[in-house]
Amino acid sequence: MTWSGQKRGYHHGNLREALVEAAQVLIAETGPAGFTIAEAARRAGVSPGAPYRHFRDAEALLAEVALRGFETLRLALTQAWHDGKPEPVQAFENMGRAYLAFARHEPAFYAAMFEARLNLEAHPGLLNASDQAFAVLRGAAETLTAGAPPTRRPPALMVALHVWAMSHGIASLFCSPDAGRRKLPMSAEDLLEAGVLVYLQSLGLAGGQEPHAHSP
């Protein structure tokens, strides 16, 4: 779901949703740094005090947007992984493309999730949603690494973290919707696919170079 900046307005009995929608529009336009709960209320067409019926402060509203972002990302990654079909390496690459598509088409969610500097420990629901999204990537990494010989099997958590860092870095540098986006001589998807493939090959998890045997 992409927000184009149109005013949604408040409908009786749906104040919470109207505020979340208004917050998404505002974050997409100004980023988390320019977000205020008063402006979100104005965009939703309600009084400045109305948001406090549902959110204790601006951070709580930001956290709700971020939570929904992680839920949306989890679904996108799950669909892309598709239980490792048609085969795990290709499904893993599909997850990378899904991550970039999410960053590109859901700038409000992405900014709330990664740029708002929210304290996850202070928002248990948000922390759980974040963990659940990462669990999809970790589960995929566990499937990939399970096929490696025990003496050469890299830790699945390490693989998941490395690939997440690579995906997030490319998304942040090359998929931002504003003029600050860096230019590439190739698509961000091609860059990520090549990087992930080289990484997996170096670990012996995809066709190519076999990893060096670990010392006992």
C-alpha positions in Angstrom: 0.0 0.0 0.0 1.6 3.2 -1.1 0.6 6.7 0.1 0.6 9.4 -2.4 -0.1 12.3 -0.1 -3.8 12.6 -0.5 -5.8 13.6 2.6 -7.8 10.7 3.8 -9.8 12.5 6.5 -11.5 11.2 9.6 -14.6 9.1 9.6 -16.6 8.6 12.8 -15.5 5.5 14.7 -12.3 5.2 12.9 -10.1 7.8 14.5 -7.2 5.5 15.1 -7.0 4.4 11.5 -7.4 8.0 10.2 -4.4 9.1 12.4 -2.2 6.2 11.2 -3.0 7.0 7.6 -2.3 10.7 8.1 0.9 9.8 9.9 2.0 7.7 6.9 1.3 10.5 4.5 3.2 13.0 6.6 6.2 10.7 7.2 6.4 10.0 3.4 6.6 13.7 2.8 8.8 15.0 5.6 10.5 11.9 7.1 10.3 11.1 10.9 12.2 14.3 11.7 9.4 16.5 10.4 6.6 14.4 12.0 4.4 15.9 14.7 1.3 14.5 16.2 -0.4 17.9 15.9 0.2 17.9 12.1 -1.0 14.3 11.8 -4.2 15.4 13.6 -4.6 18.3 11.2 -4.1 16.0 8.2 -6.7 13.7 9.6 -9.1 16.6 10.1 -9.4 16.3 13.9 -8.5 18.6 16.8 -5.0 18.6 18.2 -6.1 16.8 21.3 -7.9 14.0 19.5 -4.9 11.7 18.9 -4.3 11.3 22.6 -7.4 9.2 22.9 -5.4 6.4 21.2 -1.7 7.4 21.3 0.1 8.8 24.4 2.5 10.8 22.3 4.0 11.2 18.8 6.5 8.4 19.4 3.6 6.0 20.1 2.0 6.9 16.8 5.3 6.5 15.0 5.7 3.1 16.7 2.3 2.0 15.4 3.3 3.0 11.8 6.6 1.1 12.2 4.9 -1.9 13.6 2.6 -2.1 10.6 5.6 -1.6 8.4 7.3 -4.7 9.9 4.1 -6.7 9.5 3.9 -5.7 5.8 7.6 -6.6 5.3 7.1 -9.9 7.0 4.3 -10.8 4.6 6.3 -9.7 1.6 9.4 -11.7 2.6 7.2 -14.8 3.4 5.6 -14.6 -0.1 9.0 -14.1 -1.8 10.6 -17.0 0.1 7.6 -19.3 -0.8 8.9 -22.1 1.4 12.2 -22.1 -0.6 10.5 -22.8 -3.9 11.4 -23.3 -6.7 14.8 -23.8 -5.1 16.4 -22.2 -2.0 19.0 -20.0 -3.6 16.6 -18.5 -6.1 14.0 -18.1 -3.3 16.6 -16.3 -1.2 17.3 -13.9 -4.1 13.6 -13.3 -4.4 13.5 -12.2 -0.8 16.2 -9.6 -1.6 14.2 -8.2 -4.4 11.1 -8.1 -2.2 13.1 -6.1 0.4 14.2 -3.5 -2.2 10.6 -3.3 -3.5 9.4 -2.6 0.0 11.9 0.1 0.6 11.1 1.7 -2.8 7.3 1.6 -2.6 6.7 2.0 1.1 8.9 5.0 2.1 6.7 5.9 5.1 6.9 2.5 6.6 10.6 2.2 5.8 11.4 5.6 7.4 9.4 4.8 10.5 11.0 1.4 10.9 14.6 2.5 10.4 15.0 6.2 10.7 12.8 7.2 13.6 15.2 6.0 16.2 12.5 4.4 18.3 13.4 2.5 21.4 12.2 -1.0 20.6 12.3 -2.1 24.2 9.8 0.6 25.1 7.3 -0.8 22.5 7.0 -4.6 22.9 4.5 -4.9 20.1 6.9 -3.2 17.7 9.8 -5.3 19.0 7.9 -8.5 18.3 6.9 -7.4 14.8 10.5 -6.6 14.1 11.6 -10.0 15.4 8.9 -11.8 13.4 10.0 -10.1 10.1 13.7 -11.0 10.8 12.6 -14.6 11.6 11.5 -15.1 8.0 15.0 -14.2 6.8 16.7 -16.3 9.5 14.5 -19.3 8.7 15.5 -19.0 5.1 19.1 -18.9 6.1 18.7 -22.0 8.2 17.3 -23.8 5.2 20.2 -22.8 3.0 22.9 -23.6 5.6 21.3 -27.0 6.4 22.5 -28.3 3.1 26.2 -27.6 3.9 28.5 -30.3 5.5 28.5 -30.0 9.3 32.2 -29.1 9.3 31.7 -26.3 6.8 28.3 -25.1 7.9 28.2 -21.3 8.7 25.9 -20.1 11.4 22.5 -19.3 10.0 22.1 -16.2 12.2 25.4 -14.9 10.8 24.2 -15.5 7.2 20.9 -13.8 7.9 22.5 -10.8 9.5 25.0 -10.4 6.7 22.4 -10.6 4.0 20.1 -8.2 5.9 22.9 -5.7 6.2 23.7 -6.0 2.5 20.0 -5.6 1.6 19.4 -2.7 3.9 22.5 -0.9 2.8 21.6 -1.1 -0.9 18.0 -0.1 -0.1 19.1 2.9 1.9 21.7 4.1 -0.6 20.0 3.3 -3.9 16.2 3.0 -3.4 15.3 6.2 -1.6 12.5 8.1 -3.5 14.1 11.5 -3.1 16.9 13.4 -4.9 19.5 12.0 -2.4 19.3 8.6 -4.0 22.7 7.5 -5.3 23.0 6.7 -9.0 24.0 3.2 -10.2 25.2 1.8 -13.6 22.9 -1.1 -12.9 19.7 -1.7 -11.0 19.7 -2.1 -7.3 18.2 -5.5 -7.7 21.1 -6.6 -9.9 23.6 -5.3 -7.5 22.0 -7.1 -4.5 21.6 -10.3 -6.5 25.3 -10.3 -7.5 26.4 -9.5 -3.9 24.3 -12.2 -2.3 25.4 -14.8 -4.9 29.1 -14.0 -4.4 28.6 -14.2 -0.6 26.7 -17.5 -0.7 29.3 -18.9 -3.1 32.1 -17.9 -0.7 30.4 -20.0 2.0 29.7 -23.0 -0.3 26.0 -22.4 -0.2 25.6 -21.8 -3.9 27.4 -23.0 -7.0 30.9 -21.7 -7.3 33.9 -21.6 -5.0 34.0 -24.1 -2.1 34.9 -22.7 1.3 38.1 -23.5 3.0 37.9 -26.2 5.5 37.8 -24.9 9.1 40.6 -25.9 11.4 39.6 -28.5 14.0 
